[in-house]
């Protein structure tokens, strides 16, 4: 697990109670990145995917309000900001 994205994939992601937005990595007392997986999923943006160091802490916040959008037979749900 060398990067944040690798760690998230290996761990199974945020699960049903975690959000894909605002995932933080803390190194000591400093937040070194805030990762928004929607940027990756919708635009392929991996700019906040960092190399993890020993003792880094990954925090996945609980999911907040969710908005569902129905279009024909498909249904999509998005975390509201």
C-alpha positions as CSV (number, residue, x, y, z in Angstrom):
1,X,0.0,0.0,0.0
2,X,2.1,2.8,-1.2
3,X,-0.5,5.5,-1.9
4,X,-3.8,6.7,-0.4
5,X,-5.7,5.3,-3.4
6,X,-4.0,1.9,-3.0
7,X,-4.9,1.8,0.7
8,X,-8.5,2.7,0.0
9,X,-8.9,0.0,-2.6
10,X,-7.1,-2.6,-0.5
11,X,-9.3,-1.8,2.5
12,X,-12.5,-2.1,0.5
13,X,-13.2,1.6,0.4
14,X,-15.3,3.7,2.8
15,X,-18.1,1.2,3.1
16,X,-21.8,2.1,3.3
17,X,-21.3,4.5,6.2
18,X,-18.3,6.4,4.9
19,X,-18.2,9.2,2.4
20,X,-16.1,9.5,-0.8
21,X,-15.6,13.2,-0.1
22,X,-13.2,14.8,2.3
23,X,-11.0,11.8,3.0
24,X,-8.0,13.2,4.9
25,X,-4.5,12.0,5.6
26,X,-2.8,13.3,8.7
27,X,0.9,13.1,9.3
28,X,1.8,13.9,12.9
29,X,-0.4,17.0,13.6
30,X,-0.6,18.2,10.0
31,X,-3.2,17.4,7.4
32,X,-1.2,16.6,4.3
33,X,-4.1,16.0,1.8
34,X,-7.8,16.0,1.5
35,X,-9.0,13.5,-1.1
36,X,-12.3,13.7,-3.0
37,X,-12.9,10.4,-4.8
38,X,-15.6,12.0,-7.0
39,X,-12.8,13.9,-8.7
40,X,-11.2,10.6,-9.5
41,X,-14.4,8.8,-10.5
42,X,-15.8,11.6,-12.7
43,X,-12.7,13.3,-14.1
44,X,-9.8,10.8,-13.5
45,X,-8.2,13.4,-11.2
46,X,-5.6,11.7,-8.9
47,X,-3.8,14.9,-8.0
48,X,-4.4,14.4,-4.3
49,X,-3.4,10.8,-4.2
50,X,-0.2,10.9,-2.1
51,X,2.5,8.4,-1.2
52,X,1.8,7.2,2.4
53,X,4.4,7.3,5.1
54,X,4.7,5.2,8.3
55,X,2.2,6.4,11.0
56,X,0.0,8.3,8.5
57,X,-3.6,8.3,9.6
58,X,-6.4,8.1,7.0
59,X,-9.7,9.5,8.2
60,X,-12.9,8.7,6.2
61,X,-15.8,10.9,7.5
62,X,-19.3,9.5,8.0
63,X,-21.6,9.9,5.0
64,X,-23.8,13.0,5.2
65,X,-27.0,13.8,3.2
66,X,-27.4,11.7,0.1
67,X,-29.3,12.8,-3.1
68,X,-30.6,10.2,-5.5
69,X,-31.3,11.0,-9.2
70,X,-33.5,8.7,-11.2
71,X,-33.3,8.7,-15.0
72,X,-35.2,5.9,-16.7
73,X,-34.2,2.5,-15.4
74,X,-30.9,3.8,-13.9
75,X,-30.6,5.2,-10.4
76,X,-27.6,7.1,-9.2
77,X,-26.9,8.4,-5.6
78,X,-24.5,11.2,-4.8
79,X,-23.2,12.6,-1.6
80,X,-24.5,16.1,-1.2
81,X,-22.1,18.9,-0.4
